[in-house]
């Protein structure tokens, strides 16, 4: 069964002291990193309701969800994670 299904590596990144626009821009930057499949910030629609926004952005804190191209220990995923850490 392990040969048929792949569990891609994921990360949840909490940003502090950011505006909504700063978090959205950083999500777009991180999505362009080699080894990153996607970065979620919000539900992906243009008009989030206040309730939806509250699920991933509170005060000046934002939550990003990252999915990598490989499994957790694959070199491409580890390399992408290192590049994300360097984005501080």
C-alpha atoms as an extended CHARMM CRD file, in Angstrom:
* protein
*
        88  EXT
         1         1  UNK       CA              0.0000000000        0.0000000000        0.0000000000  PROA      1               0.0000000000
         2         2  UNK       CA              2.8870000000        2.3660000000        0.7080000000  PROA      2               0.0000000000
         3         3  UNK       CA              3.9620000000        2.0000000000       -2.9290000000  PROA      3               0.0000000000
         4         4  UNK       CA              0.5680000000        3.2280000000       -4.1320000000  PROA      4               0.0000000000
         5         5  UNK       CA              0.0310000000        6.2110000000       -1.8590000000  PROA      5               0.0000000000
         6         6  UNK       CA              2.3820000000        9.0670000000       -1.0590000000  PROA      6               0.0000000000
         7         7  UNK       CA              1.9790000000       11.2510000000        1.9980000000  PROA      7               0.0000000000
         8         8  UNK       CA              3.4120000000       14.5800000000        0.9430000000  PROA      8               0.0000000000
         9         9  UNK       CA              5.2490000000       16.6410000000        3.5150000000  PROA      9               0.0000000000
        10        10  UNK       CA              3.3850000000       19.5770000000        4.9920000000  PROA      10              0.0000000000
        11        11  UNK       CA              4.1410000000       22.4620000000        7.2980000000  PROA      11              0.0000000000
        12        12  UNK       CA              2.0610000000       25.0100000000        9.1410000000  PROA      12              0.0000000000
        13        13  UNK       CA              3.7880000000       28.3380000000        9.5570000000  PROA      13              0.0000000000
        14        14  UNK       CA              2.6470000000       30.9490000000       12.0570000000  PROA      14              0.0000000000
        15        15  UNK       CA              3.5880000000       34.5140000000       11.2080000000  PROA      15              0.0000000000
        16        16  UNK       CA              3.5240000000       37.1940000000       13.9000000000  PROA      16              0.0000000000
        17        17  UNK       CA              3.4160000000       40.9630000000       13.6700000000  PROA      17              0.0000000000
        18        18  UNK       CA              2.2330000000       41.0390000000       10.0520000000  PROA      18              0.0000000000
        19        19  UNK       CA             -0.6110000000       42.6740000000        8.2020000000  PROA      19              0.0000000000
        20        20  UNK       CA             -3.0390000000       40.6730000000        6.1150000000  PROA      20              0.0000000000
        21        21  UNK       CA             -1.4000000000       41.9520000000        2.9090000000  PROA      21              0.0000000000
        22        22  UNK       CA              2.1010000000       41.0890000000        4.1540000000  PROA      22              0.0000000000
        23        23  UNK       CA              0.9980000000       37.5260000000        4.9200000000  PROA      23              0.0000000000
        24        24  UNK       CA             -0.6860000000       37.1450000000        1.5160000000  PROA      24              0.0000000000
        25        25  UNK       CA              2.4500000000       38.4180000000       -0.2470000000  PROA      25              0.0000000000
        26        26  UNK       CA              4.7080000000       36.0620000000        1.7250000000  PROA      26              0.0000000000
        27        27  UNK       CA              2.4130000000       33.1260000000        0.8880000000  PROA      27              0.0000000000
        28        28  UNK       CA              2.8050000000       33.9500000000       -2.8120000000  PROA      28              0.0000000000
        29        29  UNK       CA              6.6050000000       34.1820000000       -2.4380000000  PROA      29              0.0000000000
        30        30  UNK       CA              6.8210000000       30.8520000000       -0.6310000000  PROA      30              0.0000000000
        31        31  UNK       CA              4.6850000000       29.1710000000       -3.3070000000  PROA      31              0.0000000000
        32        32  UNK       CA              7.3790000000       29.9740000000       -5.8830000000  PROA      32              0.0000000000
        33        33  UNK       CA             10.0940000000       28.0350000000       -3.9990000000  PROA      33              0.0000000000
        34        34  UNK       CA             11.2980000000       24.9020000000       -5.7800000000  PROA      34              0.0000000000
        35        35  UNK       CA              9.9240000000       21.9180000000       -3.8850000000  PROA      35              0.0000000000
        36        36  UNK       CA              6.7690000000       23.6840000000       -2.6810000000  PROA      36              0.0000000000
        37        37  UNK       CA              3.5490000000       22.4810000000       -4.3060000000  PROA      37              0.0000000000
        38        38  UNK       CA              1.2060000000       24.9800000000       -2.6830000000  PROA      38              0.0000000000
        39        39  UNK       CA              0.8050000000       27.5120000000        0.0940000000  PROA      39              0.0000000000
        40        40  UNK       CA             -2.6530000000       28.1340000000        1.5170000000  PROA      40              0.0000000000
        41        41  UNK       CA             -3.5980000000       31.4200000000        3.1080000000  PROA      41              0.0000000000
        42        42  UNK       CA             -7.3360000000       31.6670000000        3.3440000000  PROA      42              0.0000000000
        43        43  UNK       CA             -9.8140000000       29.7000000000        1.3140000000  PROA      43              0.0000000000
        44        44  UNK       CA             -8.5080000000       30.8400000000       -2.0610000000  PROA      44              0.0000000000
        45        45  UNK       CA            -11.4660000000       33.0040000000       -3.0100000000  PROA      45              0.0000000000
        46        46  UNK       CA            -11.3620000000       36.7280000000       -3.5080000000  PROA      46              0.0000000000
        47        47  UNK       CA            -13.9840000000       37.5360000000       -0.8890000000  PROA      47              0.0000000000
        48        48  UNK       CA            -13.4720000000       35.8010000000        2.4390000000  PROA      48              0.0000000000
        49        49  UNK       CA            -16.0860000000       36.4760000000        5.0770000000  PROA      49              0.0000000000
        50        50  UNK       CA            -14.9460000000       37.8700000000        8.4320000000  PROA      50              0.0000000000
        51        51  UNK       CA            -15.5940000000       34.4370000000        9.9670000000  PROA      51              0.0000000000
        52        52  UNK       CA            -13.3680000000       32.7430000000        7.3730000000  PROA      52              0.0000000000
        53        53  UNK       CA            -10.6040000000       35.3010000000        7.8450000000  PROA      53              0.0000000000
        54        54  UNK       CA            -10.7070000000       34.7060000000       11.6140000000  PROA      54              0.0000000000
        55        55  UNK       CA             -9.7730000000       31.0580000000       10.9960000000  PROA      55              0.0000000000
        56        56  UNK       CA             -6.3140000000       31.9370000000        9.6180000000  PROA      56              0.0000000000
        57        57  UNK       CA             -5.6710000000       35.5980000000       10.5430000000  PROA      57              0.0000000000
        58        58  UNK       CA             -6.1140000000       37.0310000000       14.0430000000  PROA      58              0.0000000000
        59        59  UNK       CA             -4.8240000000       40.3840000000       15.2040000000  PROA      59              0.0000000000
        60        60  UNK       CA             -1.3870000000       40.4790000000       13.6250000000  PROA      60              0.0000000000
        61        61  UNK       CA             -0.8730000000       36.6890000000       13.4070000000  PROA      61              0.0000000000
        62        62  UNK       CA             -1.3600000000       34.6450000000       10.2510000000  PROA      62              0.0000000000
        63        63  UNK       CA             -1.3260000000       30.8920000000        9.6140000000  PROA      63              0.0000000000
        64        64  UNK       CA              0.0730000000       29.5010000000        6.3520000000  PROA      64              0.0000000000
        65        65  UNK       CA             -0.2430000000       25.8540000000        5.2940000000  PROA      65              0.0000000000
        66        66  UNK       CA              2.5010000000       24.5570000000        2.9970000000  PROA      66              0.0000000000
        67        67  UNK       CA              2.5060000000       21.3460000000        0.9410000000  PROA      67              0.0000000000
        68        68  UNK       CA              5.7880000000       20.0480000000       -0.4500000000  PROA      68              0.0000000000
        69        69  UNK       CA              6.5410000000       18.1300000000       -3.6630000000  PROA      69              0.0000000000
        70        70  UNK       CA              7.8870000000       15.1000000000       -1.7910000000  PROA      70              0.0000000000
        71        71  UNK       CA              7.5000000000       13.2180000000        1.4270000000  PROA      71              0.0000000000
        72        72  UNK       CA              8.6800000000       14.6760000000        4.7250000000  PROA      72              0.0000000000
        73        73  UNK       CA             12.2330000000       13.3260000000        4.4750000000  PROA      73              0.0000000000
        74        74  UNK       CA             12.7460000000       13.6770000000        0.7020000000  PROA      74              0.0000000000
        75        75  UNK       CA             15.6490000000       15.9560000000       -0.2570000000  PROA      75              0.0000000000
        76        76  UNK       CA             13.3640000000       18.2720000000       -2.2860000000  PROA      76              0.0000000000
        77        77  UNK       CA             11.1140000000       18.8170000000        0.7410000000  PROA      77              0.0000000000
        78        78  UNK       CA             14.0110000000       19.3340000000        3.1370000000  PROA      78              0.0000000000
        79        79  UNK       CA             15.6340000000       21.8010000000        0.7590000000  PROA      79              0.0000000000
        80        80  UNK       CA             12.3810000000       23.7410000000        0.3840000000  PROA      80              0.0000000000
        81        81  UNK       CA             11.9370000000       23.8670000000        4.1580000000  PROA      81              0.0000000000
        82        82  UNK       CA             15.4490000000       25.2560000000        4.5760000000  PROA      82              0.0000000000
        83        83  UNK       CA             14.6980000000       27.9460000000        1.9990000000  PROA      83              0.0000000000
        84        84  UNK       CA             11.4690000000       28.8100000000        3.8090000000  PROA      84              0.0000000000
        85        85  UNK       CA             13.3750000000       29.1500000000        7.0930000000  PROA      85              0.0000000000
        86        86  UNK       CA             15.8250000000       31.4800000000        5.3790000000  PROA      86              0.0000000000
        87        87  UNK       CA             12.9330000000       33.8300000000        4.4470000000  PROA      87              0.0000000000
        88        88  UNK       CA             12.8140000000       35.3060000000        7.9600000000  PROA      88              0.0000000000
